[in-house]
C-alpha cells in the first residue's frame, strides 16, 4: 500500500478498494449532515443507514439518487435514534457511527453507557484529527482537541497506541510520533506529565505500540520542522518530520485545531476507542470537514492495510 499523504490520496485509495462501509447517521435532520453523506455516497465508500428522519431524507433528491445504497431505520426522536444506532453496532450491522442533529452529550451518553454502550472495558475514548497543512508534505494527525481535558499517563499511552494504529492503516509503516510540550525539556516541578513522556518513549522502543518512533518533549515547530531542529541544535529521531503529535491537554490541542481551521486548513476528525469509529462533527465544521471525517473513519475501520 502506498503511503497516504493527503485527503486526495485517501479518497483515491478508498475508491480503489471498492468497499463500502456501513454508516449509521443518527437523526440526519440537518442539511450539512445530508450533504456530507451525499458526497460520500457519490464517492462510493459508504452505504448510508439513516436512523430516523426518513421523510426528511426522502425529500432530498440529491441523496435519493443513490437509493440503492441507502437504508432506513425507524426512530421516534434523536435520543431513540442514538439507542437504535448503538444497538445496530452490537448486532454487527454498522461500521461507523455519525452524529446528525443530536446534542453531542446525548449521543455520548448512549455510546458510553456501561451496560449497553460501545466503549469496551479498559478502552479510552479520545479524538484524533487529521490535518492537511500548507507547506507540510503529508497529513499531520493529532490528539486530543475535543474529549480528554488533561490526559492521565494511561490515557496518553492509549492515544499513542490509537494514532500509531491509524497511521499504519494510512500506509505509514513506521509512524513518527511527537510528544508535545512548550519546550524540549522535561520539567518535573511545573510539568510533571513530561516525566511520563520518558516512559512512553521506552515503551515505544520495546515495540509496545508496534513499529513506530516516539520522541519528546518537543515543541510543535521541532516536531514538524527539520530547520527548527537544526537551529536549536536538537537531535531527534523524528527529524522534524512527525506524522502525529500528541498534545499535552485539550487546551493545546483545541487551540491548534481552531487556529488551523480558521485559516482554512482541511481537516477530518473522529472519536476512537469505541468498537467502531464515531464521526462527531462540530456545528462549526464545514461540509468538507464532515466528508473528510467519514473518509478517515472508513480508513480507521479497515481491518488491515490493503
N, C-alpha and C positions, 0 to 999 in steps of 0.2 A: 504494500500500500504506500502510495506517495504521501509525503507529509502535507497536511492541510495547513496552508499559511494565510488563508483569507476566507471570508464568507463565501466568495465566489467559488473557491476550491471546494468548500464544504457542500455547496449545492450541487456542484458537478459530481462529486463523489456519491451523494445520495441518489442522483439521477442514474448513475451507473449501476447502483445496487438493484434498482428495480424492485425495491421492497417498501411496502407501505406500513408505517407504524400506526397503531390504533390509538387515536387521541380522544379522550373524553373531555368535552368542553362543558364546564359547569355553568349553566344558566347564561347562554350566549345572547343576551338581550341587547347588548351594546354593539354599535356599528363597528368599532375598531377591532373587537374580537372576531367578528364575522369576516371582516376584510382580510385579516392576517391568516385566518383559516382558509379562506378562499384562495389566497396566494399559495399556501402550502398544498392545497388540493391541486391547483394548477401545476405546481412544480412536481407533483406526483410522488411525494414521500410520506403522505398520511392518508388514512381513512378517518373520517370525522364522525364521532358519535356525539350528537348534541343531546345533552341531558337536560330536559326541559326546553321551553321556548320553541316548540316545534312550529307553531303558527307563525312566529316572527321570522324564523329561518326560512320557512317555505315561501315567504313573501319576497325573499331576496333572490331575484332571478340570476344574479351573477354566481351565487353559491349553487343554486339548484341545477346549473349546467353540469355539475359533477355528481348528479344524483346517484350514479352507480357506486359512488364511494362515500355516500352519506347515509347515516343511520340515526335513529331517534330512540331515546328512552324517556318515558314519561316521568314527570316530577311536578309536584304541587307548587313548589316555590323554590327559591335559591338554596335554602338550607336542606330541603328534601333532595334537591339535585346533588348537593355535595355528598350526602349519605349514600345515594344510589351510585354515584360515580366511584366512591371508595369501595363499595360492595363489589362493583364490577372488576376492580383491581384484584380483590381477593378471589374472584371467580376466574381470573386469568384471561379476562376479555379486553383488558386495556394495557397499553404500553406506556402511555404518557397521560398525565392529568394537566388540564389547562384551566386557569381561572377566567371566568367571564364576569358578568355583572353581579358579583357577590362580594361582600365585605371580606377582606383578607383574614381577619381574625375568625370569622365564622368558618371559612374553609379550613384554616389551620386547626381549629378546634376539632374538626372531624378527622383530618389527616393524622393528628397526634393523639387521638383518643386511645387510652391504654388498652381498652378491651377490643375495640373494633377498628382502630386506625391502621395505618400502613407504615409506621416507623418501627422496625423491629427492635426488640430489646437490645441495648448496647450500641445501637447506631446513633449517630449525631446528625441533627438537622442543620444544614448550613446552606449558604448561597454561593454559587460560582457565576462569575461574569466573564464573558469573552469580549475583548475589545480590539477593534482594528484601528490602530493609531497611525496618524500621518507621520511618515518618516521612520516607522518601525516596520521591518520587512517580514513580519509574521504576526499572527494573533497573539495577544497577551491575555492570559487567564488570571483572574484574581478573586480572592475571597477574604473576608465576607463583608459585603456592603449593606446587608439587609436583615440579618437574623440574629447573630450572636453578639451581644454588646461587648463583652470582654471575655474572649475565649480562655477557658482553662487550658492547662497543658494537654490534657486528654483530648479536648475538643480540637486544639490546634494540630495534634498528631493526626486526627481523622481528616482535618482539612487538607493536610499534605497528602494523605492517602487517596482521598477522593480526586484531588486535582491531578495527581500523578496518573491515576487510572484514566481520567478523561483525556489527558494529553496523549497517552499511548493509543487511545481509540482514535485520536486525530492523526495517527501515523508518526508520532514523535517517540522514537524507540527509547531514548534516554532523556526524559524531560529535565530541564534546568529550572529549579525552584528556589526563589529567593525568599528568605525570612526577613520581612521589612522592619525597619526602625528608622528613627530620625538621624541616627549616626551609624557608624560601623563598629561601635564599641559595646561590649557587654557592660551593663551598669546595674549591679545587684541592688544598690541602695534606692535608686529612683525608678528603675525599670526592671523589676525582678523577673518579668517574663522573658527577658533576653537571656537569662541563665538557662532557661528551658530550651532555647534555641540550640545550645551546645549538645544537649541530649538528643534532640531531633536530628541533628547532623550525624551523630554517631549511629542512630537507628538507620539512617539512610545508607551509611557506609556498610552496615551489616546486611543490607538488602531487604529491610523490613517493609519498604514501600515498593518493592520491585525495582527494576532498573531505573535509576534517576540520580541526579546530582542535586544536593541541597546545600545551600550556604547562607550565612547570615551571622549577626545582623548586617544588613546592607540598606542604605537609603535607596529611594526609588531610582535616582539617577545612576548610582553604581550598579543597580540591578539590571538596567537596560541600556547602559551606555559604556562601551569599551573606552571611549575617550575620558569619561569621568573617572573610571578606574585608573587609567594611566596618569591623569593629573594628580589624583590623590595618592598614587603610589601603592595601590592596594592589589594584592594578588588573590584573585578569587577564581575558583574552578568554573564559575558560571561565565566568566569572561565578558560580563556586561551584556549577555545575550539570553536573559531569562525567558523561559516560556511561561512562567507563572510567578505570581507574587502573593505571598501570604501576609496580609496586613495585620497589624497587632490588635486592632479593635475595630468596631463598627464605625467609629468616628473617622478614622483614617480612610477606611475602605469606602464609606459613603461619600466623603468629601471628594475623593478621587473620582468616583463614579459620576457625581453630579457635575464636576468640573469638565470631564471629557465629553459628557453628553451635551452640556451647554454649548460647547464648541463643535457640535455636530459630528462627534465620533460615532461610528456604527458600533452597536453593542448587541449582545444577547445574554440572557441570564436565566437561571433555573435554580430550584431547590434540589439538593441531593441529600441522600440519607434514607428517604422512604424507599419502598420496594420498586417504585417507578419514579422517574423524574417528574417534578411539578413545575410547570411554567406559570409563574405568579407575577404577571406584569403589573407595573405601577400605572395609575391613571395617567401619569405624565409621559409614559413611554410611547414612542412613536409606533405607527403600524409596522414600519420596517424592523424595529427592535423586536416586536412581538413575533413577526415572521421568522427573523433570525433565531429567536429563542426556541421556536418549535423545531427548527432545523438542528440546533445544538442538542436539544433533548432527544431527537431522533438518533444523533450520534452517540449520546450517552447511553441510550437504551440498547445499543448494539451489544451482542454477547461478546464479540471479539472483533479484532481488526479484520476487515475484508481483504 
